[in-house]
Structures are given as structure tokens and as C-alpha cells.
């Protein structure tokens, strides 16, 4: 069985599922062509925040529409993939071996951080999926440690999929004209973080809040970058990231995606 990479994708707006002209939409529609078909998917979504790691044990996870103000077509979408409770238990065991306690959630469904990219990448919804939460009160190193504990799953046919956003300041979005150029403060952060990942400077990436330019302006809260560090931690130590995609959505959302082999 071929080892799968751990990947991080930027899911952007939930509208990405419907916006066929968006570059990131096209990328996600081709994502499954980039690696062997997974036997199961462990999705780490920015939209499930818990004080301690939690894993979904749902047999048939519901599609969670955790947003408002969008068109009815988006609320009508469903992603009826089977759950993966056996994978959740296996992930919990690996975390326990690393000294990390994780809790099970009997009925947690798939939030849009999971189902938005999955509905494009795996539209048949026939691969079992479970979710793992993030802990915004913990730092990048904590999430990389979680990823490292889960690394063996890559050799077990599991796609470790971190889903967040490379930049994410929604308050700034209201001040941007739709056709405005990408602001310098977005480019400065994205260029720095992209360089750190592609050059294998993982210690610098983990210290992003201190070292990256405009870090807090791009991430006033950290939850949308934390899935990146889980994916990074699950990669093979010493191997730099591979850039899978780069574009910008709604002026200020950098949509970068990376593979960690």
C-alpha cells in the first residue's frame, strides 16, 4: 500500500462549492488525481474547536450548515459520506500513545470546513470520513505534535486532510472592492509562510506568530491556520512541503494548499 501524503487545503468561503469559475474550485475538483484513492479520510477542520482533541464517532455524519446569509442552494447541499468510527478510535489510540488524551463525540457531523472541499474532491461521497477538532488555546507546536502522532495513518490508507485558510481576516473583507488588488499585508504574510514551508524551515513556521510579517492581521484568531500544522506534523520529518495550489479568493483569502510527504 502506497503511503499517502498529509495535505492542507484552504477551504475559503462555503460558496467555493458552487463557484465553478474559482481557481480553487478547479483545483479541488482535481485533488483526487494527485494521490492514490484513500480508504478513509481524517479531516481536521478549523470549524470544530474544542478545549481538548475530539474525534467524531458518528456512523452517518450529518452535513452541518454552520453559516448564514448564503443562498438556498448552499443550504440544500448534503455530503452523505459514511462515518469512520473505527478510524476515529485508531486515531485516539495513536494520540494516547503520544500522551495526548482525545475524546469521542458520538454524533458530530461534517462542518463546511470538511464537506466543502470533499464534495469537490470526492463527489461520490463513498469514502468514510471522520473529523478531528482543533484547540485554538494551544499553539502550532501542539498541533504539529498531534500530526506527528497520527503519522502512521498515512501508511494505513488514510488521507490526513487539514482544512483551514492560509489567510483569514473576514473583518477586512468588508473594506475590499471585489476587483481590488491583493493587499500588501496579505502578500507579505503568504509569501513568508509559503517560503518557510517550501524551504523546510519548519521551526520558523511553528513560530509564525512572532516571525511572520502581518501575522495577527491575517489571523486575528488562529483556528484557520492550525490544521496546517497538524498536516505538517504528519509529514515525514526533514522533507519540505510541496505547493499544490495558490490563488486568492475575495481579495484577502489566500487559498494555498500543500502536501507533506
Secondary structure, 3 states (H helix, E strand, C coil): CCCCCEEEEECCCHHHHCCCCCHHHHHHHHHHHHCCCCCEEEEEEEEEECCCCEEECCCCCCECCCCCCCCHHHHCCCCCCCECHHHHHHHHHHHHHCCCCCEEECCCCECHHHHHHHHHHCCCCCCEEEEEEECCCCCHHHHHHHHHHHHHHHHHCEEEEEEECCCCCHHHHCCCCCCCCCCHHHHHHHHHHHHHHHCCCHHHHHCHHHHCCCHHHHCCCCHHHHHHHHHHHHCCCCCCCEEEECCEECCCEECCEEEEC
